[in-house]
């Protein structure tokens, strides 16, 4: 079954739009998340480099550090802080506890004063104004017991409680990440080896100082998720599970409650030249929510887009194919040789060019077909003229041959021998007539061949006319005609010899058909850049239906072609060809007193 171009274009456009929609949907639901994560990591890494410079320049105390961290979060939606080589937050002198240890056999602890960052054991909200002493024994001059491990020759406290309580009871405080890490390490190592590597300790002391953050400083310790990750990093760092790299940032994936995060760890040197770590954490939850929302949103988008695509594709297909259908209809008419319809050109694109070319092709085909029809008609006329020409030549040659044959027969039989000279004169006249006829026929054939070139020159037309009148003066006097001339000295551009031949033919024709003692008028009329030569003879008019036929060969206005008036019958045909080769107007018209022949010539510039 034949499918129309509208249907094909509609299906193609609809399929293409649906394909693009599917690609966009796939990219946004599948690759958008990966792109977002990649771009987020790239932006955070770049931001970390800038933060490092700001940290070295402005982080000189707790307030300066807190401001830098808050500004970084507001700008990049990423939490950031700085920890030392043991995983402790730097600049925590607003949230700590100072303990004076008792005398001990261990020189490391005996009578020493240690500072413990409280964020590792207790939430800052536990010291809120509404309930200031949720853990009442964390006060100055209170006794406290602490338990922990010796790691890298440094004490790491895991648990602490009031000296009066047992450290195993529920009201104790512990660094949960360190305790969990210890259990994880014990599961994969030998207990004896573990105790040898990380010996335990139990010490007691008195709290000498407690500092609780106030005002804006509290916000630094309220992000428990971030603090838990910092304490987990500290545990990994102390147990050697963190593979430190001095050459590049380390990026760690983390998931909490089905939410994904990226953790960035960058090793730097602080203002004093000591090693430290930039610890940053950013949430990927926005992209997850956006991806989920996109999936739900696309259900409505796809329905609306499908409807829009169908309507747009149909309209687009109709608009694009409308000129093509019009072109198809026009070319089908051209195939049936109907060139009446033209394609309207409304655009300046390839379809507009195609329409223009088809219109031009239609015009050329129409022109050539008309010309071909004219050529066929001319060929028919030429064939008819050829037949008439052969008939005329046969008739014109037959008559003088018959006269010569008759004269020769009379002279041969000896009849009327006293008229011998008369018959010789008659035969001589017929031979001259045949000679003139043959010369005229050859000259006409030369003009009609299309190979003859008319050479142009300047001359005075009045001088030519006077010369012709002088040549024909004997014929004029023989018929006692009155020759009236109204001439002007005008220089024209033409072939002087051929124009003289035209004047001879026109004037000779006028003398031939003018009754005796009548008038012949020859005049020159200037008309702008041309001059009009008129030759008018008094006498009978030419029938209107024969005015155009007199230019044909051997036409004398009568079927019998009377020879008594003289001439070969092709003088006007020769004049016609000469004037046509000059490219000037000519013609014949009846006047109230006779017949007027005229032709135009171009003046010399």
QUIMOKA-V656083 format. One record per pair of residues at least 6 apart in sequence whose ideal C-beta (glycine too) atoms are under 6 Angstrom apart, sorted by sequence separation. I is the first residue (numbers start at 1). J is the second residue. D is the distance in Angstrom with one decimal. If there is no record, write none. Layout:
I	J	D
I	J	D
This chain:
58	64	5.3
59	65	4.5
73	79	5.8
83	89	5.8
84	90	5.8
104	110	4.4
161	167	5.2
236	242	4.2
269	275	6.0
270	276	4.8
446	452	5.3
514	520	5.7
549	555	5.4
103	110	5.3
148	155	5.7
149	156	5.1
254	261	4.5
345	352	5.1
476	483	5.6
524	531	6.0
525	532	4.4
579	586	4.4
589	596	5.3
72	80	4.9
81	89	6.0
82	90	4.8
101	109	5.0
103	111	5.7
126	134	4.4
148	156	5.0
159	167	5.4
186	194	5.9
268	276	5.6
333	341	5.7
59	68	5.8
148	157	4.1
254	263	5.5
524	533	5.9
588	597	5.1
148	158	4.7
267	277	5.8
268	278	5.8
345	355	5.0
510	520	5.1
69	80	5.5
101	112	4.9
146	157	5.0
147	158	6.0
161	172	3.8
252	263	4.1
330	341	5.4
345	356	5.7
523	534	4.8
546	557	5.9
69	81	5.9
147	159	4.7
265	277	5.7
266	278	4.2
343	355	4.2
411	423	5.7
100	113	5.3
159	172	5.5
160	173	5.3
251	264	5.8
330	343	5.3
522	535	5.4
556	569	6.0
586	599	3.9
54	68	5.8
146	160	4.4
265	279	5.9
99	114	5.5
159	174	4.3
249	264	5.7
250	265	4.5
343	358	5.8
521	536	4.5
554	569	3.8
585	600	4.8
144	160	5.8
145	161	5.8
264	280	4.2
327	343	6.0
343	359	5.6
407	423	4.1
584	600	4.5
98	115	5.3
158	175	5.5
249	266	4.6
326	343	5.8
342	359	5.2
520	537	5.0
553	570	4.7
584	601	5.9
145	163	5.0
263	281	5.0
96	115	5.4
97	116	4.9
144	163	5.9
407	426	5.6
519	538	5.1
143	163	3.5
147	167	5.4
158	178	5.0
261	281	5.7
262	282	5.2
407	427	5.0
518	538	4.1
553	573	4.9
579	599	5.3
51	72	5.7
96	117	5.4
97	118	5.5
158	179	5.7
246	267	5.5
551	572	5.2
96	118	5.9
261	283	5.5
550	572	5.8
551	573	6.0
95	118	5.2
339	362	4.9
404	427	4.9
514	537	4.2
95	119	5.8
260	284	4.2
514	538	6.0
515	539	5.5
92	117	4.9
137	162	4.0
462	487	4.1
510	535	5.3
514	539	5.2
551	576	4.6
65	91	4.5
259	285	4.7
404	430	5.5
513	539	5.7
339	366	3.9
403	430	5.0
462	489	5.3
510	537	3.7
323	351	5.0
334	362	5.7
507	535	5.6
47	76	5.0
62	91	4.5
88	117	5.8
460	489	5.7
461	490	5.6
506	535	4.6
400	430	3.6
62	93	5.8
460	491	5.5
461	492	5.0
62	94	5.2
400	433	5.6
458	491	5.5
481	514	5.8
44	78	5.6
400	434	5.2
458	493	5.3
468	503	4.7
472	507	6.0
484	519	5.9
464	500	5.1
468	504	5.4
475	511	5.1
480	516	5.5
488	524	4.9
456	493	5.6
459	496	4.5
479	516	4.8
480	517	4.8
482	519	4.3
483	520	5.3
484	521	4.7
485	522	4.7
486	523	4.0
487	524	5.2
465	503	5.9
468	507	5.8
481	520	5.6
455	495	5.8
163	204	5.8
396	437	5.7
454	495	5.1
490	531	4.8
547	588	5.9
151	198	5.8
149	198	4.4
150	199	4.9
230	279	6.0
541	590	4.2
122	173	5.9
149	200	5.8
121	173	4.2
229	281	5.8
148	201	6.0
512	565	5.2
542	595	5.7
177	231	3.9
181	235	3.7
185	239	5.8
512	566	5.9
120	175	4.8
147	202	5.0
177	232	4.7
226	281	5.5
538	593	5.1
539	594	4.7
538	594	4.4
146	203	5.5
178	235	5.2
465	522	6.0
537	594	5.0
177	235	4.8
181	239	5.8
537	595	5.9
145	204	5.0
536	596	4.3
144	205	6.0
534	596	6.0
535	597	4.9
143	206	5.7
144	207	5.8
534	598	4.6
142	207	5.0
505	571	4.1
532	598	5.9
533	599	5.7
140	207	5.4
532	600	5.4
140	210	5.9
505	575	4.6
530	600	4.8
531	601	5.4
530	602	5.7
502	575	4.5
529	603	5.4
502	578	5.5
498	578	4.7
127	212	4.8
151	238	5.1
494	582	5.8
506	597	4.6
109	203	4.7
124	218	5.7
124	221	4.0
101	203	5.5
102	204	5.0
119	221	5.1
102	205	5.7
101	205	4.1
100	205	5.4
99	205	4.3
100	206	5.2
494	601	5.3
99	207	5.7
100	208	5.0
119	227	5.8
492	601	4.3
493	602	5.3
98	208	5.0
98	209	3.8
120	231	6.0
492	603	5.9
493	604	4.9
97	210	5.2
491	604	4.6
96	211	5.4
94	211	5.7
95	213	5.0
94	213	4.4
94	217	5.1
95	221	5.9
444	570	5.6
454	581	4.7
440	568	4.8
444	573	5.8
440	570	5.0
444	574	5.2
447	577	3.8
437	568	4.6
443	574	5.9
436	568	5.6
87	233	5.9
458	604	4.6
79	226	4.6
87	234	2.6
87	237	4.5
66	220	5.1
392	553	6.0
392	554	3.5
389	553	5.5
85	275	5.4
84	276	5.6
82	276	5.6
83	277	5.0
82	278	5.9
83	279	5.5
81	279	5.5
80	280	4.2
78	280	5.4
79	281	4.9
45	249	6.0
78	282	4.0
56	271	5.8
52	268	5.5
48	266	5.5
44	264	5.9
48	278	5.9
44	282	5.8
36	287	4.2
33	287	5.4
33	291	5.3
28	294	5.5
29	295	5.9
25	298	5.7
21	305	5.7
17	309	4.2
14	309	5.8
14	313	4.4
13	313	4.0
10	313	5.3
13	316	5.7
10	314	5.8
10	317	4.1
9	317	4.2
6	317	5.2
9	321	5.9
6	321	4.8
5	321	5.1
